[in-house]
Amino acid sequence: MGLADNRWSLKGMSALVTGGTKGIGYAIVEELAKLGARVHTCSRNEAELNGCLKALEDKGFVVCGSVCDASSKAQREKLMESVSSVFNVNNVGTAIWKPAIEYESSKNVYKHL
């Protein structure tokens, strides 16, 4: 066991990572799962999502996912309903305090800051 394996454990914790099928999002999903968290991720592209979930499963991680375009309020609402029925969800990213389903797309959020 290396130093990274002894940092901390997220066993029993849950996380939602939007855009977790590639790049930084994928790395975050993998790291959270590696630390023991139950992770749900989403992507606008179903084929990408399925490929990502298969790759994570092949690595031994338990990660679930769904198709969602986070710029769509209706799709965010659906995502929050499905995920919150399984997980207690917190979402971070800006300093605007309101329910996650009320956020607008990022280009509109920053005009309010």
Jmol script that loads the backbone (N, CA, C; Angstrom):
load data "model"
ATOM      1  N   MET A   1       0.843  -1.188   0.000  1.00  0.00           N
ATOM      2  CA  MET A   1       0.000   0.000   0.000  1.00  0.00           C
ATOM      3  C   MET A   1       0.884   1.246   0.000  1.00  0.00           C
ATOM      4  N   GLY A   2       0.695   2.111  -0.979  1.00  0.00           N
ATOM      5  CA  GLY A   2       1.471   3.332  -1.050  1.00  0.00           C
ATOM      6  C   GLY A   2       0.861   4.444  -0.228  1.00  0.00           C
ATOM      7  N   LEU A   3       1.531   5.571  -0.192  1.00  0.00           N
ATOM      8  CA  LEU A   3       1.052   6.725   0.558  1.00  0.00           C
ATOM      9  C   LEU A   3      -0.338   7.151   0.105  1.00  0.00           C
ATOM     10  N   ALA A   4      -0.574   7.147  -1.206  1.00  0.00           N
ATOM     11  CA  ALA A   4      -1.876   7.574  -1.737  1.00  0.00           C
ATOM     12  C   ALA A   4      -3.012   6.695  -1.223  1.00  0.00           C
ATOM     13  N   ASP A   5      -2.727   5.415  -0.942  1.00  0.00           N
ATOM     14  CA  ASP A   5      -3.767   4.505  -0.478  1.00  0.00           C
ATOM     15  C   ASP A   5      -4.162   4.774   0.973  1.00  0.00           C
ATOM     16  N   ASN A   6      -3.342   5.508   1.706  1.00  0.00           N
ATOM     17  CA  ASN A   6      -3.598   5.758   3.122  1.00  0.00           C
ATOM     18  C   ASN A   6      -4.070   7.174   3.421  1.00  0.00           C
ATOM     19  N   ARG A   7      -4.356   7.983   2.405  1.00  0.00           N
ATOM     20  CA  ARG A   7      -4.720   9.378   2.641  1.00  0.00           C
ATOM     21  C   ARG A   7      -5.963   9.493   3.491  1.00  0.00           C
ATOM     22  N   TRP A   8      -7.055   9.008   3.022  1.00  0.00           N
ATOM     23  CA  TRP A   8      -8.317   9.026   3.750  1.00  0.00           C
ATOM     24  C   TRP A   8      -9.291   8.115   3.034  1.00  0.00           C
ATOM     25  N   SER A   9     -10.409   7.895   3.664  1.00  0.00           N
ATOM     26  CA  SER A   9     -11.423   7.045   3.066  1.00  0.00           C
ATOM     27  C   SER A   9     -12.712   7.828   2.904  1.00  0.00           C
ATOM     28  N   LEU A  10     -13.383   7.614   1.791  1.00  0.00           N
ATOM     29  CA  LEU A  10     -14.699   8.195   1.568  1.00  0.00           C
ATOM     30  C   LEU A  10     -15.765   7.104   1.589  1.00  0.00           C
ATOM     31  N   LYS A  11     -15.407   5.954   2.167  1.00  0.00           N
ATOM     32  CA  LYS A  11     -16.347   4.845   2.257  1.00  0.00           C
ATOM     33  C   LYS A  11     -17.605   5.311   2.983  1.00  0.00           C
ATOM     34  N   GLY A  12     -18.756   4.999   2.395  1.00  0.00           N
ATOM     35  CA  GLY A  12     -20.032   5.410   2.974  1.00  0.00           C
ATOM     36  C   GLY A  12     -20.503   6.776   2.506  1.00  0.00           C
ATOM     37  N   MET A  13     -19.658   7.479   1.760  1.00  0.00           N
ATOM     38  CA  MET A  13     -20.017   8.798   1.240  1.00  0.00           C
ATOM     39  C   MET A  13     -20.517   8.644  -0.197  1.00  0.00           C
ATOM     40  N   SER A  14     -21.251   9.652  -0.660  1.00  0.00           N
ATOM     41  CA  SER A  14     -21.778   9.655  -2.022  1.00  0.00           C
ATOM     42  C   SER A  14     -21.382  10.938  -2.725  1.00  0.00           C
ATOM     43  N   ALA A  15     -21.240  10.855  -4.037  1.00  0.00           N
ATOM     44  CA  ALA A  15     -20.860  12.039  -4.811  1.00  0.00           C
ATOM     45  C   ALA A  15     -21.548  12.019  -6.169  1.00  0.00           C
ATOM     46  N   LEU A  16     -21.906  13.208  -6.617  1.00  0.00           N
ATOM     47  CA  LEU A  16     -22.414  13.411  -7.976  1.00  0.00           C
ATOM     48  C   LEU A  16     -21.387  14.256  -8.710  1.00  0.00           C
ATOM     49  N   VAL A  17     -20.903  13.749  -9.836  1.00  0.00           N
ATOM     50  CA  VAL A  17     -19.934  14.478 -10.651  1.00  0.00           C
ATOM     51  C   VAL A  17     -20.552  14.675 -12.027  1.00  0.00           C
ATOM     52  N   THR A  18     -20.889  15.924 -12.348  1.00  0.00           N
ATOM     53  CA  THR A  18     -21.427  16.203 -13.674  1.00  0.00           C
ATOM     54  C   THR A  18     -20.266  16.262 -14.661  1.00  0.00           C
ATOM     55  N   GLY A  19     -20.495  15.780 -15.869  1.00  0.00           N
ATOM     56  CA  GLY A  19     -19.437  15.796 -16.885  1.00  0.00           C
ATOM     57  C   GLY A  19     -18.282  14.892 -16.524  1.00  0.00           C
ATOM     58  N   GLY A  20     -18.563  13.723 -15.980  1.00  0.00           N
ATOM     59  CA  GLY A  20     -17.514  12.852 -15.472  1.00  0.00           C
ATOM     60  C   GLY A  20     -17.043  11.776 -16.421  1.00  0.00           C
ATOM     61  N   THR A  21     -17.274  11.930 -17.717  1.00  0.00           N
ATOM     62  CA  THR A  21     -16.881  10.862 -18.645  1.00  0.00           C
ATOM     63  C   THR A  21     -15.532  11.077 -19.315  1.00  0.00           C
ATOM     64  N   LYS A  22     -14.951  12.257 -19.148  1.00  0.00           N
ATOM     65  CA  LYS A  22     -13.645  12.506 -19.773  1.00  0.00           C
ATOM     66  C   LYS A  22     -12.932  13.630 -19.041  1.00  0.00           C
ATOM     67  N   GLY A  23     -11.653  13.735 -19.286  1.00  0.00           N
ATOM     68  CA  GLY A  23     -10.855  14.826 -18.732  1.00  0.00           C
ATOM     69  C   GLY A  23     -10.839  14.871 -17.216  1.00  0.00           C
ATOM     70  N   ILE A  24     -10.891  16.093 -16.694  1.00  0.00           N
ATOM     71  CA  ILE A  24     -10.843  16.303 -15.245  1.00  0.00           C
ATOM     72  C   ILE A  24     -12.023  15.625 -14.552  1.00  0.00           C
ATOM     73  N   GLY A  25     -13.198  15.709 -15.173  1.00  0.00           N
ATOM     74  CA  GLY A  25     -14.374  15.071 -14.578  1.00  0.00           C
ATOM     75  C   GLY A  25     -14.171  13.585 -14.373  1.00  0.00           C
ATOM     76  N   TYR A  26     -13.619  12.913 -15.385  1.00  0.00           N
ATOM     77  CA  TYR A  26     -13.352  11.478 -15.280  1.00  0.00           C
ATOM     78  C   TYR A  26     -12.346  11.207 -14.162  1.00  0.00           C
ATOM     79  N   ALA A  27     -11.296  12.016 -14.090  1.00  0.00           N
ATOM     80  CA  ALA A  27     -10.276  11.837 -13.049  1.00  0.00           C
ATOM     81  C   ALA A  27     -10.884  12.001 -11.655  1.00  0.00           C
ATOM     82  N   ILE A  28     -11.815  12.931 -11.520  1.00  0.00           N
ATOM     83  CA  ILE A  28     -12.473  13.141 -10.228  1.00  0.00           C
ATOM     84  C   ILE A  28     -13.331  11.926  -9.873  1.00  0.00           C
ATOM     85  N   VAL A  29     -14.106  11.425 -10.841  1.00  0.00           N
ATOM     86  CA  VAL A  29     -14.925  10.233 -10.606  1.00  0.00           C
ATOM     87  C   VAL A  29     -14.042   9.077 -10.158  1.00  0.00           C
ATOM     88  N   GLU A  30     -12.965   8.846 -10.893  1.00  0.00           N
ATOM     89  CA  GLU A  30     -12.066   7.737 -10.583  1.00  0.00           C
ATOM     90  C   GLU A  30     -11.449   7.884  -9.194  1.00  0.00           C
ATOM     91  N   GLU A  31     -11.008   9.086  -8.864  1.00  0.00           N
ATOM     92  CA  GLU A  31     -10.377   9.303  -7.553  1.00  0.00           C
ATOM     93  C   GLU A  31     -11.381   9.113  -6.415  1.00  0.00           C
ATOM     94  N   LEU A  32     -12.591   9.659  -6.579  1.00  0.00           N
ATOM     95  CA  LEU A  32     -13.614   9.478  -5.542  1.00  0.00           C
ATOM     96  C   LEU A  32     -13.952   8.003  -5.355  1.00  0.00           C
ATOM     97  N   ALA A  33     -14.099   7.282  -6.465  1.00  0.00           N
ATOM     98  CA  ALA A  33     -14.390   5.849  -6.386  1.00  0.00           C
ATOM     99  C   ALA A  33     -13.228   5.088  -5.751  1.00  0.00           C
ATOM    100  N   LYS A  34     -12.014   5.480  -6.104  1.00  0.00           N
ATOM    101  CA  LYS A  34     -10.821   4.843  -5.541  1.00  0.00           C
ATOM    102  C   LYS A  34     -10.777   5.021  -4.021  1.00  0.00           C
ATOM    103  N   LEU A  35     -11.271   6.151  -3.551  1.00  0.00           N
ATOM    104  CA  LEU A  35     -11.282   6.429  -2.115  1.00  0.00           C
ATOM    105  C   LEU A  35     -12.507   5.826  -1.413  1.00  0.00           C
ATOM    106  N   GLY A  36     -13.353   5.128  -2.171  1.00  0.00           N
ATOM    107  CA  GLY A  36     -14.452   4.385  -1.568  1.00  0.00           C
ATOM    108  C   GLY A  36     -15.822   5.011  -1.671  1.00  0.00           C
ATOM    109  N   ALA A  37     -15.948   6.185  -2.302  1.00  0.00           N
ATOM    110  CA  ALA A  37     -17.257   6.844  -2.417  1.00  0.00           C
ATOM    111  C   ALA A  37     -18.126   6.138  -3.447  1.00  0.00           C
ATOM    112  N   ARG A  38     -19.430   6.193  -3.230  1.00  0.00           N
ATOM    113  CA  ARG A  38     -20.394   5.785  -4.259  1.00  0.00           C
ATOM    114  C   ARG A  38     -20.548   6.999  -5.163  1.00  0.00           C
ATOM    115  N   VAL A  39     -20.360   6.814  -6.456  1.00  0.00           N
ATOM    116  CA  VAL A  39     -20.334   7.950  -7.376  1.00  0.00           C
ATOM    117  C   VAL A  39     -21.393   7.783  -8.465  1.00  0.00           C
ATOM    118  N   HIS A  40     -22.073   8.878  -8.746  1.00  0.00           N
ATOM    119  CA  HIS A  40     -22.977   8.962  -9.892  1.00  0.00           C
ATOM    120  C   HIS A  40     -22.427  10.060 -10.785  1.00  0.00           C
ATOM    121  N   THR A  41     -22.339   9.785 -12.069  1.00  0.00           N
ATOM    122  CA  THR A  41     -21.887  10.798 -13.008  1.00  0.00           C
ATOM    123  C   THR A  41     -22.878  10.905 -14.153  1.00  0.00           C
ATOM    124  N   CYS A  42     -22.727  11.950 -14.929  1.00  0.00           N
ATOM    125  CA  CYS A  42     -23.629  12.117 -16.069  1.00  0.00           C
ATOM    126  C   CYS A  42     -22.863  12.702 -17.247  1.00  0.00           C
ATOM    127  N   SER A  43     -23.474  12.523 -18.411  1.00  0.00           N
ATOM    128  CA  SER A  43     -22.925  13.041 -19.659  1.00  0.00           C
ATOM    129  C   SER A  43     -24.083  13.317 -20.595  1.00  0.00           C
ATOM    130  N   ARG A  44     -23.877  14.234 -21.525  1.00  0.00           N
ATOM    131  CA  ARG A  44     -24.893  14.480 -22.553  1.00  0.00           C
ATOM    132  C   ARG A  44     -24.932  13.345 -23.564  1.00  0.00           C
ATOM    133  N   ASN A  45     -23.841  12.595 -23.664  1.00  0.00           N
ATOM    134  CA  ASN A  45     -23.676  11.572 -24.704  1.00  0.00           C
ATOM    135  C   ASN A  45     -23.788  10.182 -24.079  1.00  0.00           C
ATOM    136  N   GLU A  46     -24.831   9.439 -24.452  1.00  0.00           N
ATOM    137  CA  GLU A  46     -25.077   8.116 -23.860  1.00  0.00           C
ATOM    138  C   GLU A  46     -23.969   7.121 -24.175  1.00  0.00           C
ATOM    139  N   ALA A  47     -23.454   7.153 -25.399  1.00  0.00           N
ATOM    140  CA  ALA A  47     -22.374   6.228 -25.769  1.00  0.00           C
ATOM    141  C   ALA A  47     -21.123   6.491 -24.938  1.00  0.00           C
ATOM    142  N   GLU A  48     -20.767   7.775 -24.765  1.00  0.00           N
ATOM    143  CA  GLU A  48     -19.621   8.131 -23.915  1.00  0.00           C
ATOM    144  C   GLU A  48     -19.848   7.683 -22.482  1.00  0.00           C
ATOM    145  N   LEU A  49     -21.052   7.914 -21.986  1.00  0.00           N
ATOM    146  CA  LEU A  49     -21.387   7.529 -20.616  1.00  0.00           C
ATOM    147  C   LEU A  49     -21.224   6.027 -20.427  1.00  0.00           C
ATOM    148  N   ASN A  50     -21.788   5.238 -21.343  1.00  0.00           N
ATOM    149  CA  ASN A  50     -21.694   3.789 -21.227  1.00  0.00           C
ATOM    150  C   ASN A  50     -20.253   3.303 -21.296  1.00  0.00           C
ATOM    151  N   GLY A  51     -19.458   3.905 -22.172  1.00  0.00           N
ATOM    152  CA  GLY A  51     -18.042   3.549 -22.263  1.00  0.00           C
ATOM    153  C   GLY A  51     -17.293   3.871 -20.985  1.00  0.00           C
ATOM    154  N   CYS A  52     -17.587   5.019 -20.424  1.00  0.00           N
ATOM    155  CA  CYS A  52     -16.960   5.440 -19.168  1.00  0.00           C
ATOM    156  C   CYS A  52     -17.320   4.486 -18.031  1.00  0.00           C
ATOM    157  N   LEU A  53     -18.607   4.178 -17.917  1.00  0.00           N
ATOM    158  CA  LEU A  53     -19.060   3.291 -16.842  1.00  0.00           C
ATOM    159  C   LEU A  53     -18.431   1.907 -16.986  1.00  0.00           C
ATOM    160  N   LYS A  54     -18.302   1.416 -18.213  1.00  0.00           N
ATOM    161  CA  LYS A  54     -17.667   0.115 -18.455  1.00  0.00           C
ATOM    162  C   LYS A  54     -16.196   0.152 -18.064  1.00  0.00           C
ATOM    163  N   ALA A  55     -15.488   1.212 -18.438  1.00  0.00           N
ATOM    164  CA  ALA A  55     -14.066   1.340 -18.095  1.00  0.00           C
ATOM    165  C   ALA A  55     -13.871   1.376 -16.580  1.00  0.00           C
ATOM    166  N   LEU A  56     -14.740   2.099 -15.877  1.00  0.00           N
ATOM    167  CA  LEU A  56     -14.640   2.175 -14.422  1.00  0.00           C
ATOM    168  C   LEU A  56     -14.975   0.835 -13.775  1.00  0.00           C
ATOM    169  N   GLU A  57     -15.979   0.157 -14.322  1.00  0.00           N
ATOM    170  CA  GLU A  57     -16.339  -1.174 -13.824  1.00  0.00           C
ATOM    171  C   GLU A  57     -15.176  -2.144 -14.014  1.00  0.00           C
ATOM    172  N   ASP A  58     -14.508  -2.063 -15.171  1.00  0.00           N
ATOM    173  CA  ASP A  58     -13.360  -2.936 -15.441  1.00  0.00           C
ATOM    174  C   ASP A  58     -12.222  -2.691 -14.455  1.00  0.00           C
ATOM    175  N   LYS A  59     -12.164  -1.489 -13.877  1.00  0.00           N
ATOM    176  CA  LYS A  59     -11.144  -1.170 -12.871  1.00  0.00           C
ATOM    177  C   LYS A  59     -11.597  -1.561 -11.471  1.00  0.00           C
ATOM    178  N   GLY A  60     -12.824  -2.084 -11.366  1.00  0.00           N
ATOM    179  CA  GLY A  60     -13.314  -2.536 -10.066  1.00  0.00           C
ATOM    180  C   GLY A  60     -14.092  -1.495  -9.289  1.00  0.00           C
ATOM    181  N   PHE A  61     -14.432  -0.384  -9.909  1.00  0.00           N
ATOM    182  CA  PHE A  61     -15.172   0.673  -9.225  1.00  0.00           C
ATOM    183  C   PHE A  61     -16.670   0.518  -9.437  1.00  0.00           C
ATOM    184  N   VAL A  62     -17.435   0.888  -8.429  1.00  0.00           N
ATOM    185  CA  VAL A  62     -18.890   0.877  -8.533  1.00  0.00           C
ATOM    186  C   VAL A  62     -19.334   2.318  -8.773  1.00  0.00           C
ATOM    187  N   VAL A  63     -19.685   2.616 -10.007  1.00  0.00           N
ATOM    188  CA  VAL A  63     -20.103   3.962 -10.404  1.00  0.00           C
ATOM    189  C   VAL A  63     -21.366   3.810 -11.245  1.00  0.00           C
ATOM    190  N   CYS A  64     -22.361   4.644 -10.968  1.00  0.00           N
ATOM    191  CA  CYS A  64     -23.565   4.636 -11.798  1.00  0.00           C
ATOM    192  C   CYS A  64     -23.626   5.961 -12.553  1.00  0.00           C
ATOM    193  N   GLY A  65     -24.503   6.038 -13.530  1.00  0.00           N
ATOM    194  CA  GLY A  65     -24.569   7.250 -14.316  1.00  0.00           C
ATOM    195  C   GLY A  65     -25.878   7.385 -15.055  1.00  0.00           C
ATOM    196  N   SER A  66     -26.081   8.568 -15.604  1.00  0.00           N
ATOM    197  CA  SER A  66     -27.273   8.840 -16.396  1.00  0.00           C
ATOM    198  C   SER A  66     -26.955   9.917 -17.426  1.00  0.00           C
ATOM    199  N   VAL A  67     -27.791   9.950 -18.449  1.00  0.00           N
ATOM    200  CA  VAL A  67     -27.646  10.966 -19.490  1.00  0.00           C
ATOM    201  C   VAL A  67     -28.292  12.246 -18.978  1.00  0.00           C
ATOM    202  N   CYS A  68     -27.555  13.358 -19.069  1.00  0.00           N
ATOM    203  CA  CYS A  68     -28.073  14.651 -18.622  1.00  0.00           C
ATOM    204  C   CYS A  68     -27.266  15.773 -19.256  1.00  0.00           C
ATOM    205  N   ASP A  69     -27.959  16.755 -19.777  1.00  0.00           N
ATOM    206  CA  ASP A  69     -27.333  17.991 -20.229  1.00  0.00           C
ATOM    207  C   ASP A  69     -27.530  18.986 -19.090  1.00  0.00           C
ATOM    208  N   ALA A  70     -26.470  19.254 -18.346  1.00  0.00           N
ATOM    209  CA  ALA A  70     -26.575  20.093 -17.155  1.00  0.00           C
ATOM    210  C   ALA A  70     -26.944  21.538 -17.468  1.00  0.00           C
ATOM    211  N   SER A  71     -26.934  21.935 -18.735  1.00  0.00           N
ATOM    212  CA  SER A  71     -27.367  23.294 -19.073  1.00  0.00           C
ATOM    213  C   SER A  71     -28.893  23.389 -19.204  1.00  0.00           C
ATOM    214  N   SER A  72     -29.575  22.252 -19.144  1.00  0.00           N
ATOM    215  CA  SER A  72     -31.038  22.211 -19.249  1.00  0.00           C
ATOM    216  C   SER A  72     -31.663  22.083 -17.859  1.00  0.00           C
ATOM    217  N   LYS A  73     -32.471  23.063 -17.474  1.00  0.00           N
ATOM    218  CA  LYS A  73     -33.101  23.029 -16.153  1.00  0.00           C
ATOM    219  C   LYS A  73     -33.937  21.769 -15.976  1.00  0.00           C
ATOM    220  N   ALA A  74     -34.709  21.390 -16.993  1.00  0.00           N
ATOM    221  CA  ALA A  74     -35.555  20.202 -16.891  1.00  0.00           C
ATOM    222  C   ALA A  74     -34.710  18.943 -16.674  1.00  0.00           C
ATOM    223  N   GLN A  75     -33.588  18.850 -17.389  1.00  0.00           N
ATOM    224  CA  GLN A  75     -32.729  17.677 -17.223  1.00  0.00           C
ATOM    225  C   GLN A  75     -32.016  17.687 -15.875  1.00  0.00           C
ATOM    226  N   ARG A  76     -31.631  18.872 -15.381  1.00  0.00           N
ATOM    227  CA  ARG A  76     -31.036  18.965 -14.039  1.00  0.00           C
ATOM    228  C   ARG A  76     -32.040  18.520 -12.987  1.00  0.00           C
ATOM    229  N   GLU A  77     -33.293  18.955 -13.140  1.00  0.00           N
ATOM    230  CA  GLU A  77     -34.327  18.560 -12.189  1.00  0.00           C
ATOM    231  C   GLU A  77     -34.497  17.042 -12.176  1.00  0.00           C
ATOM    232  N   LYS A  78     -34.535  16.438 -13.359  1.00  0.00           N
ATOM    233  CA  LYS A  78     -34.667  14.985 -13.463  1.00  0.00           C
ATOM    234  C   LYS A  78     -33.458  14.289 -12.824  1.00  0.00           C
ATOM    235  N   LEU A  79     -32.262  14.816 -13.087  1.00  0.00           N
ATOM    236  CA  LEU A  79     -31.041  14.257 -12.498  1.00  0.00           C
ATOM    237  C   LEU A  79     -31.097  14.330 -10.981  1.00  0.00           C
ATOM    238  N   MET A  80     -31.469  15.484 -10.444  1.00  0.00           N
ATOM    239  CA  MET A  80     -31.509  15.656  -8.997  1.00  0.00           C
ATOM    240  C   MET A  80     -32.545  14.736  -8.360  1.00  0.00           C
ATOM    241  N   GLU A  81     -33.686  14.562  -9.015  1.00  0.00           N
ATOM    242  CA  GLU A  81     -34.705  13.661  -8.492  1.00  0.00           C
ATOM    243  C   GLU A  81     -34.195  12.223  -8.438  1.00  0.00           C
ATOM    244  N   SER A  82     -33.582  11.771  -9.519  1.00  0.00           N
ATOM    245  CA  SER A  82     -33.124  10.383  -9.552  1.00  0.00           C
ATOM    246  C   SER A  82     -31.956  10.146  -8.602  1.00  0.00           C
ATOM    247  N   VAL A  83     -31.020  11.072  -8.555  1.00  0.00           N
ATOM    248  CA  VAL A  83     -29.851  10.886  -7.701  1.00  0.00           C
ATOM    249  C   VAL A  83     -30.207  11.085  -6.229  1.00  0.00           C
ATOM    250  N   SER A  84     -31.038  12.063  -5.930  1.00  0.00           N
ATOM    251  CA  SER A  84     -31.367  12.318  -4.524  1.00  0.00           C
ATOM    252  C   SER A  84     -32.194  11.204  -3.909  1.00  0.00           C
ATOM    253  N   SER A  85     -32.834  10.388  -4.755  1.00  0.00           N
ATOM    254  CA  SER A  85     -33.561   9.252  -4.204  1.00  0.00           C
ATOM    255  C   SER A  85     -32.602   8.180  -3.677  1.00  0.00           C
ATOM    256  N   VAL A  86     -31.359   8.220  -4.124  1.00  0.00           N
ATOM    257  CA  VAL A  86     -30.359   7.254  -3.686  1.00  0.00           C
ATOM    258  C   VAL A  86     -29.308   7.900  -2.777  1.00  0.00           C
ATOM    259  N   PHE A  87     -28.867   9.121  -3.129  1.00  0.00           N
ATOM    260  CA  PHE A  87     -27.777   9.798  -2.421  1.00  0.00           C
ATOM    261  C   PHE A  87     -28.277  11.074  -1.760  1.00  0.00           C
ATOM    262  N   ASN A  88     -27.555  11.527  -0.748  1.00  0.00           N
ATOM    263  CA  ASN A  88     -27.680  12.897  -0.261  1.00  0.00           C
ATOM    264  C   ASN A  88     -26.667  13.700  -1.060  1.00  0.00           C
ATOM    265  N   VAL A  89     -27.110  14.690  -1.831  1.00  0.00           N
ATOM    266  CA  VAL A  89     -26.264  15.351  -2.820  1.00  0.00           C
ATOM    267  C   VAL A  89     -25.903  16.765  -2.402  1.00  0.00           C
ATOM    268  N   ASN A  90     -24.628  17.110  -2.557  1.00  0.00           N
ATOM    269  CA  ASN A  90     -24.140  18.478  -2.455  1.00  0.00           C
ATOM    270  C   ASN A  90     -23.435  18.785  -3.757  1.00  0.00           C
ATOM    271  N   ASN A  91     -23.599  20.001  -4.279  1.00  0.00           N
ATOM    272  CA  ASN A  91     -22.946  20.390  -5.522  1.00  0.00           C
ATOM    273  C   ASN A  91     -22.213  21.700  -5.271  1.00  0.00           C
ATOM    274  N   VAL A  92     -20.963  21.802  -5.700  1.00  0.00           N
ATOM    275  CA  VAL A  92     -20.167  23.002  -5.493  1.00  0.00           C
ATOM    276  C   VAL A  92     -19.733  23.566  -6.826  1.00  0.00           C
ATOM    277  N   GLY A  93     -19.271  24.798  -6.819  1.00  0.00           N
ATOM    278  CA  GLY A  93     -18.740  25.377  -8.038  1.00  0.00           C
ATOM    279  C   GLY A  93     -18.836  26.887  -8.067  1.00  0.00           C
ATOM    280  N   THR A  94     -19.819  27.472  -7.424  1.00  0.00           N
ATOM    281  CA  THR A  94     -19.932  28.921  -7.377  1.00  0.00           C
ATOM    282  C   THR A  94     -20.352  29.338  -5.973  1.00  0.00           C
ATOM    283  N   ALA A  95     -20.378  30.633  -5.746  1.00  0.00           N
ATOM    284  CA  ALA A  95     -20.768  31.150  -4.442  1.00  0.00           C
ATOM    285  C   ALA A  95     -22.196  31.680  -4.438  1.00  0.00           C
ATOM    286  N   ILE A  96     -23.001  31.219  -5.379  1.00  0.00           N
ATOM    287  CA  ILE A  96     -24.404  31.613  -5.429  1.00  0.00           C
ATOM    288  C   ILE A  96     -25.185  30.539  -4.685  1.00  0.00           C
ATOM    289  N   TRP A  97     -25.879  30.913  -3.615  1.00  0.00           N
ATOM    290  CA  TRP A  97     -26.551  29.930  -2.775  1.00  0.00           C
ATOM    291  C   TRP A  97     -28.007  29.788  -3.182  1.00  0.00           C
ATOM    292  N   LYS A  98     -28.314  28.677  -3.846  1.00  0.00           N
ATOM    293  CA  LYS A  98     -29.687  28.336  -4.201  1.00  0.00           C
ATOM    294  C   LYS A  98     -29.709  26.858  -4.557  1.00  0.00           C
ATOM    295  N   PRO A  99     -30.895  26.245  -4.629  1.00  0.00           N
ATOM    296  CA  PRO A  99     -30.949  24.827  -4.992  1.00  0.00           C
ATOM    297  C   PRO A  99     -30.300  24.573  -6.348  1.00  0.00           C
ATOM    298  N   ALA A 100     -29.639  23.436  -6.488  1.00  0.00           N
ATOM    299  CA  ALA A 100     -28.901  23.106  -7.712  1.00  0.00           C
ATOM    300  C   ALA A 100     -29.784  23.153  -8.950  1.00  0.00           C
ATOM    301  N   ILE A 101     -31.043  22.796  -8.825  1.00  0.00           N
ATOM    302  CA  ILE A 101     -31.904  22.768 -10.006  1.00  0.00           C
ATOM    303  C   ILE A 101     -32.267  24.161 -10.504  1.00  0.00           C
ATOM    304  N   GLU A 102     -31.960  25.203  -9.712  1.00  0.00           N
ATOM    305  CA  GLU A 102     -32.265  26.566 -10.138  1.00  0.00           C
ATOM    306  C   GLU A 102     -31.098  27.259 -10.847  1.00  0.00           C
ATOM    307  N   TYR A 103     -29.926  26.609 -10.934  1.00  0.00           N
ATOM    308  CA  TYR A 103     -28.787  27.220 -11.617  1.00  0.00           C
ATOM    309  C   TYR A 103     -29.037  27.289 -13.120  1.00  0.00           C
ATOM    310  N   GLU A 104     -28.583  28.367 -13.721  1.00  0.00           N
ATOM    311  CA  GLU A 104     -28.644  28.536 -15.162  1.00  0.00           C
ATOM    312  C   GLU A 104     -27.348  28.022 -15.760  1.00  0.00           C
ATOM    313  N   SER A 105     -27.233  28.001 -17.092  1.00  0.00           N
ATOM    314  CA  SER A 105     -25.986  27.586 -17.707  1.00  0.00           C
ATOM    315  C   SER A 105     -24.873  28.535 -17.267  1.00  0.00           C
ATOM    316  N   SER A 106     -23.625  28.076 -17.298  1.00  0.00           N
ATOM    317  CA  SER A 106     -22.504  28.827 -16.745  1.00  0.00           C
ATOM    318  C   SER A 106     -22.361  30.216 -17.359  1.00  0.00           C
ATOM    319  N   LYS A 107     -22.667  30.393 -18.640  1.00  0.00           N
ATOM    320  CA  LYS A 107     -22.517  31.700 -19.248  1.00  0.00           C
ATOM    321  C   LYS A 107     -23.474  32.725 -18.623  1.00  0.00           C
ATOM    322  N   ASN A 108     -24.598  32.246 -18.096  1.00  0.00           N
ATOM    323  CA  ASN A 108     -25.550  33.143 -17.457  1.00  0.00           C
ATOM    324  C   ASN A 108     -25.294  33.297 -15.963  1.00  0.00           C
ATOM    325  N   VAL A 109     -24.754  32.288 -15.320  1.00  0.00           N
ATOM    326  CA  VAL A 109     -24.496  32.352 -13.887  1.00  0.00           C
ATOM    327  C   VAL A 109     -23.506  33.460 -13.575  1.00  0.00           C
ATOM    328  N   TYR A 110     -22.431  33.557 -14.340  1.00  0.00           N
ATOM    329  CA  TYR A 110     -21.376  34.512 -14.013  1.00  0.00           C
ATOM    330  C   TYR A 110     -21.786  35.952 -14.219  1.00  0.00           C
ATOM    331  N   LYS A 111     -22.788  36.231 -14.992  1.00  0.00           N
ATOM    332  CA  LYS A 111     -23.231  37.609 -15.131  1.00  0.00           C
ATOM    333  C   LYS A 111     -23.872  38.126 -13.835  1.00  0.00           C
ATOM    334  N   HIS A 112     -24.267  37.199 -12.935  1.00  0.00           N
ATOM    335  CA  HIS A 112     -24.884  37.585 -11.679  1.00  0.00           C
ATOM    336  C   HIS A 112     -23.853  37.867 -10.584  1.00  0.00           C
ATOM    337  N   LEU A 113     -22.607  37.502 -10.805  1.00  0.00           N
ATOM    338  CA  LEU A 113     -21.574  37.689  -9.771  1.00  0.00           C
ATOM    339  C   LEU A 113     -21.090  39.119  -9.694  1.00  0.00           C
TER     340      LEU A 113
END
end "model"
wireframe off; spacefill off
backbone 0.3
color backbone group
